[in-house]
């Protein structure tokens, strides 16, 4: 009698991506090392309990481990059309759709792509699995750190698209990203993030607190301005931020009654570059970006930075993994050691009601 062929699995791939030994996986899943070895070489079909234990150890679903995709789904669509061709792109499954994202600069630098779009055709890698990628839109200058820790701890991939709070929330509402970062809330308006989410997405979405951070003004080290009020009174050239961003809200509050600056930057780094290069004297910026650019920082306020995801994605292994990473001791320590970050409340989860 022929021996029946056992279904393929990805246990070894998940284990080696985390640099775990078979003994370490066995300990985490509370099964024997011999069983781990037999499952990996497909000589043993795990029991339901063992399969669930392995999936829990990896932070994924049983289907991810024991029903690997045989290839990429044939139907994919652009999250938004590329601005030019040829272009690199990433793929991710977002709320049931496989989306292509034109590759762009991320806080983690240049990251490997899943395919190339050229001459009207998309050429994808056979190894890319869109179900193992989480896409987040936010303007956190330290988001590259989160992406690195996410990959290290989970074996999954996190792609961060640099977007201001308003744009990030819009992408989430349109089902084009898994999570959006926003920092409208301050000590004076602690509910501002919740209100923005409720007005855009309705009730049931969830907020994951990442940090409280310092927002203020970037000026050159040689500037004679020594206070926020002094910067407002002086005849300085301001660099603005686009409508819908939290930095623009801060700027409008500081320059109330005055016309908006004529020149704009798209993110914190753009503000720092404008001041450092000399075509602006001052602009609203994050402390981390400001200090790493060698500029002087004048604090305006502390903002509350949250990551938001919709209620129907609760339970998605990639979202669950994101929560675990933000709540982890190591990530909170690394973030806390950066200029301007307070992680005292990091990891708290709130449902918008």
TIVEX-453127 format. One record per residue (C-alpha): z negated, x negated, y. Coordinates in steps of 0.05 Angstrom, whole numbers, padded with zeros to 5 digits. Layout:
REM residues N
[rec [Z X Y]],
...
//
This chain:
REM residues 353
[rec [00000 00000 00000]],
[rec [00018 -00026 00069]],
[rec [-00039 -00041 00115]],
[rec [-00035 00007 00174]],
[rec [-00019 -00026 00240]],
[rec [-00078 -00023 00288]],
[rec [-00066 -00002 00360]],
[rec [-00061 -00061 00409]],
[rec [-00117 -00074 00458]],
[rec [-00132 -00116 00519]],
[rec [-00204 -00136 00504]],
[rec [-00188 -00210 00502]],
[rec [-00148 -00206 00567]],
[rec [-00206 -00171 00603]],
[rec [-00256 -00220 00574]],
[rec [-00219 -00284 00592]],
[rec [-00203 -00259 00662]],
[rec [-00279 -00259 00674]],
[rec [-00288 -00326 00640]],
[rec [-00336 -00294 00590]],
[rec [-00346 -00321 00520]],
[rec [-00344 -00274 00461]],
[rec [-00419 -00282 00456]],
[rec [-00428 -00262 00529]],
[rec [-00385 -00199 00520]],
[rec [-00423 -00182 00457]],
[rec [-00489 -00187 00495]],
[rec [-00464 -00144 00552]],
[rec [-00436 -00090 00505]],
[rec [-00494 -00094 00455]],
[rec [-00448 -00106 00396]],
[rec [-00441 -00166 00350]],
[rec [-00398 -00227 00367]],
[rec [-00364 -00218 00300]],
[rec [-00343 -00148 00320]],
[rec [-00316 -00173 00387]],
[rec [-00274 -00225 00350]],
[rec [-00247 -00175 00300]],
[rec [-00229 -00125 00354]],
[rec [-00193 -00178 00396]],
[rec [-00149 -00199 00338]],
[rec [-00138 -00126 00320]],
[rec [-00171 -00128 00252]],
[rec [-00223 -00076 00269]],
[rec [-00217 -00008 00302]],
[rec [-00280 -00001 00345]],
[rec [-00323 00060 00338]],
[rec [-00326 00109 00396]],
[rec [-00393 00080 00416]],
[rec [-00368 00009 00414]],
[rec [-00305 00026 00454]],
[rec [-00347 00060 00507]],
[rec [-00395 00001 00509]],
[rec [-00338 -00048 00519]],
[rec [-00307 -00006 00574]],
[rec [-00374 -00001 00609]],
[rec [-00384 -00076 00605]],
[rec [-00316 -00087 00638]],
[rec [-00322 -00030 00688]],
[rec [-00259 00003 00664]],
[rec [-00238 00062 00621]],
[rec [-00229 00063 00546]],
[rec [-00156 00079 00558]],
[rec [-00148 00016 00600]],
[rec [-00172 -00026 00540]],
[rec [-00140 00009 00481]],
[rec [-00078 00043 00509]],
[rec [-00045 -00011 00550]],
[rec [00020 00008 00585]],
[rec [00084 -00012 00550]],
[rec [00120 -00021 00616]],
[rec [00121 00001 00688]],
[rec [00133 00075 00702]],
[rec [00205 00086 00719]],
[rec [00189 00129 00779]],
[rec [00160 00092 00838]],
[rec [00164 00104 00912]],
[rec [00152 00065 00976]],
[rec [00087 00075 01012]],
[rec [00130 00060 01072]],
[rec [00199 00029 01076]],
[rec [00202 -00046 01085]],
[rec [00221 -00070 01154]],
[rec [00271 -00120 01126]],
[rec [00303 -00142 01061]],
[rec [00297 -00180 01018]],
[rec [00222 -00170 01015]],
[rec [00165 -00181 00967]],
[rec [00123 -00121 00947]],
[rec [00060 -00100 00910]],
[rec [00052 -00039 00865]],
[rec [-00009 00004 00857]],
[rec [-00024 00072 00827]],
[rec [-00056 00115 00881]],
[rec [-00079 00186 00865]],
[rec [-00028 00195 00810]],
[rec [00032 00162 00845]],
[rec [00058 00091 00835]],
[rec [00071 00063 00904]],
[rec [00107 00001 00928]],
[rec [00075 -00035 00987]],
[rec [00117 -00085 01027]],
[rec [00079 -00150 01024]],
[rec [00046 -00173 01088]],
[rec [-00006 -00223 01111]],
[rec [-00075 -00204 01085]],
[rec [-00145 -00230 01101]],
[rec [-00141 -00266 01035]],
[rec [-00077 -00302 01056]],
[rec [-00013 -00299 01016]],
[rec [-00025 -00267 00948]],
[rec [00023 -00261 00889]],
[rec [00073 -00204 00891]],
[rec [00093 -00156 00837]],
[rec [00167 -00156 00852]],
[rec [00223 -00168 00901]],
[rec [00268 -00116 00934]],
[rec [00337 -00144 00946]],
[rec [00407 -00113 00954]],
[rec [00378 -00043 00947]],
[rec [00344 -00057 00880]],
[rec [00271 -00070 00862]],
[rec [00260 -00125 00811]],
[rec [00190 -00117 00783]],
[rec [00148 -00163 00740]],
[rec [00135 -00137 00670]],
[rec [00063 -00161 00675]],
[rec [00043 -00121 00737]],
[rec [-00002 -00062 00721]],
[rec [-00008 -00015 00781]],
[rec [-00071 00017 00751]],
[rec [-00109 -00049 00760]],
[rec [-00098 -00054 00835]],
[rec [-00142 -00025 00890]],
[rec [-00112 -00018 00960]],
[rec [-00158 -00017 01021]],
[rec [-00138 -00012 01094]],
[rec [-00189 -00040 01143]],
[rec [-00198 -00090 01199]],
[rec [-00259 -00127 01171]],
[rec [-00247 -00201 01187]],
[rec [-00285 -00219 01124]],
[rec [-00246 -00173 01078]],
[rec [-00216 -00233 01043]],
[rec [-00286 -00249 01018]],
[rec [-00292 -00179 00989]],
[rec [-00224 -00187 00954]],
[rec [-00245 -00253 00923]],
[rec [-00311 -00226 00898]],
[rec [-00277 -00163 00872]],
[rec [-00229 -00204 00830]],
[rec [-00282 -00251 00806]],
[rec [-00331 -00197 00785]],
[rec [-00283 -00145 00756]],
[rec [-00218 -00179 00737]],
[rec [-00182 -00126 00779]],
[rec [-00142 -00139 00842]],
[rec [-00160 -00117 00913]],
[rec [-00105 -00117 00966]],
[rec [-00130 -00110 01037]],
[rec [-00081 -00083 01088]],
[rec [-00103 -00102 01159]],
[rec [-00107 -00037 01198]],
[rec [-00152 -00011 01254]],
[rec [-00200 00046 01237]],
[rec [-00156 00104 01260]],
[rec [-00094 00079 01223]],
[rec [-00134 00064 01161]],
[rec [-00163 00134 01159]],
[rec [-00093 00164 01169]],
[rec [-00066 00124 01110]],
[rec [-00123 00150 01067]],
[rec [-00110 00222 01089]],
[rec [-00037 00214 01069]],
[rec [-00056 00188 01000]],
[rec [-00026 00119 01012]],
[rec [-00090 00077 01001]],
[rec [-00152 00083 00958]],
[rec [-00202 00069 01014]],
[rec [-00205 00061 01089]],
[rec [-00252 00020 01131]],
[rec [-00279 00047 01197]],
[rec [-00331 00024 01247]],
[rec [-00335 00079 01300]],
[rec [-00410 00088 01288]],
[rec [-00461 00051 01331]],
[rec [-00536 00053 01339]],
[rec [-00525 00103 01396]],
[rec [-00475 00145 01356]],
[rec [-00495 00135 01283]],
[rec [-00456 00196 01258]],
[rec [-00389 00175 01288]],
[rec [-00360 00150 01222]],
[rec [-00381 00213 01187]],
[rec [-00352 00257 01241]],
[rec [-00285 00220 01240]],
[rec [-00280 00228 01165]],
[rec [-00299 00301 01166]],
[rec [-00248 00316 01221]],
[rec [-00193 00279 01184]],
[rec [-00207 00291 01111]],
[rec [-00255 00350 01110]],
[rec [-00318 00352 01067]],
[rec [-00332 00316 01002]],
[rec [-00308 00246 01019]],
[rec [-00355 00188 01009]],
[rec [-00377 00132 01055]],
[rec [-00398 00064 01027]],
[rec [-00438 00023 01076]],
[rec [-00414 -00050 01076]],
[rec [-00450 -00079 01137]],
[rec [-00471 -00072 01208]],
[rec [-00435 -00122 01252]],
[rec [-00433 -00149 01323]],
[rec [-00378 -00126 01370]],
[rec [-00371 -00157 01438]],
[rec [-00328 -00196 01486]],
[rec [-00291 -00261 01473]],
[rec [-00285 -00310 01531]],
[rec [-00268 -00383 01532]],
[rec [-00324 -00434 01527]],
[rec [-00306 -00458 01597]],
[rec [-00311 -00388 01628]],
[rec [-00363 -00379 01683]],
[rec [-00375 -00307 01659]],
[rec [-00444 -00304 01627]],
[rec [-00455 -00230 01614]],
[rec [-00418 -00166 01596]],
[rec [-00431 -00137 01665]],
[rec [-00405 -00200 01697]],
[rec [-00341 -00195 01657]],
[rec [-00331 -00123 01679]],
[rec [-00342 -00140 01752]],
[rec [-00299 -00202 01753]],
[rec [-00225 -00197 01764]],
[rec [-00207 -00219 01694]],
[rec [-00144 -00208 01654]],
[rec [-00162 -00163 01595]],
[rec [-00126 -00158 01528]],
[rec [-00127 -00087 01502]],
[rec [-00127 -00055 01434]],
[rec [-00085 00002 01408]],
[rec [-00106 00075 01413]],
[rec [-00146 00099 01353]],
[rec [-00181 00033 01340]],
[rec [-00257 00026 01346]],
[rec [-00247 -00034 01392]],
[rec [-00206 00010 01439]],
[rec [-00263 00060 01442]],
[rec [-00310 00003 01461]],
[rec [-00261 -00023 01513]],
[rec [-00252 00046 01544]],
[rec [-00327 00054 01550]],
[rec [-00333 -00013 01585]],
[rec [-00274 -00002 01633]],
[rec [-00286 00072 01646]],
[rec [-00245 00096 01704]],
[rec [-00198 00036 01703]],
[rec [-00127 00034 01676]],
[rec [-00119 00006 01606]],
[rec [-00096 -00066 01599]],
[rec [-00021 -00074 01597]],
[rec [-00022 -00124 01540]],
[rec [-00048 -00106 01471]],
[rec [-00069 -00142 01408]],
[rec [-00065 -00110 01339]],
[rec [-00130 -00137 01311]],
[rec [-00191 -00180 01325]],
[rec [-00153 -00244 01310]],
[rec [-00099 -00223 01360]],
[rec [-00152 -00215 01414]],
[rec [-00181 -00284 01399]],
[rec [-00112 -00316 01399]],
[rec [-00096 -00284 01466]],
[rec [-00159 -00311 01499]],
[rec [-00154 -00379 01466]],
[rec [-00081 -00387 01486]],
[rec [-00096 -00369 01558]],
[rec [-00053 -00307 01569]],
[rec [-00117 -00265 01573]],
[rec [-00187 -00281 01598]],
[rec [-00228 -00231 01558]],
[rec [-00223 -00179 01503]],
[rec [-00264 -00138 01454]],
[rec [-00273 -00177 01390]],
[rec [-00316 -00185 01328]],
[rec [-00368 -00241 01331]],
[rec [-00342 -00276 01268]],
[rec [-00270 -00280 01293]],
[rec [-00293 -00301 01362]],
[rec [-00338 -00358 01339]],
[rec [-00289 -00384 01288]],
[rec [-00237 -00388 01343]],
[rec [-00284 -00432 01384]],
[rec [-00296 -00378 01437]],
[rec [-00360 -00355 01469]],
[rec [-00385 -00286 01448]],
[rec [-00419 -00235 01493]],
[rec [-00450 -00180 01451]],
[rec [-00438 -00108 01471]],
[rec [-00465 -00070 01411]],
[rec [-00475 -00067 01336]],
[rec [-00427 -00024 01296]],
[rec [-00434 00006 01227]],
[rec [-00377 -00013 01181]],
[rec [-00363 00035 01123]],
[rec [-00310 00042 01069]],
[rec [-00288 00114 01057]],
[rec [-00255 00144 00996]],
[rec [-00238 00216 00980]],
[rec [-00283 00255 00933]],
[rec [-00229 00264 00880]],
[rec [-00225 00189 00868]],
[rec [-00299 00185 00851]],
[rec [-00301 00160 00780]],
[rec [-00238 00119 00787]],
[rec [-00257 00052 00754]],
[rec [-00229 00014 00813]],
[rec [-00272 00052 00862]],
[rec [-00333 00046 00818]],
[rec [-00320 -00029 00815]],
[rec [-00316 -00032 00890]],
[rec [-00384 00001 00897]],
[rec [-00414 -00048 00847]],
[rec [-00386 -00108 00884]],
[rec [-00411 -00085 00952]],
[rec [-00480 -00072 00922]],
[rec [-00482 -00139 00886]],
[rec [-00533 -00191 00908]],
[rec [-00482 -00247 00913]],
[rec [-00432 -00210 00957]],
[rec [-00487 -00185 01003]],
[rec [-00514 -00256 01009]],
[rec [-00446 -00286 01025]],
[rec [-00432 -00233 01077]],
[rec [-00501 -00239 01108]],
[rec [-00490 -00314 01118]],
[rec [-00429 -00301 01163]],
[rec [-00439 -00296 01239]],
[rec [-00452 -00225 01262]],
[rec [-00463 -00189 01195]],
[rec [-00526 -00151 01175]],
[rec [-00526 -00127 01102]],
[rec [-00594 -00094 01102]],
[rec [-00563 -00026 01087]],
[rec [-00503 -00051 01047]],
[rec [-00485 -00011 00985]],
[rec [-00512 00056 01008]],
[rec [-00467 00115 00989]],
[rec [-00464 00180 01028]],
[rec [-00424 00243 01014]],
[rec [-00395 00276 01077]],
[rec [-00422 00347 01082]],
//
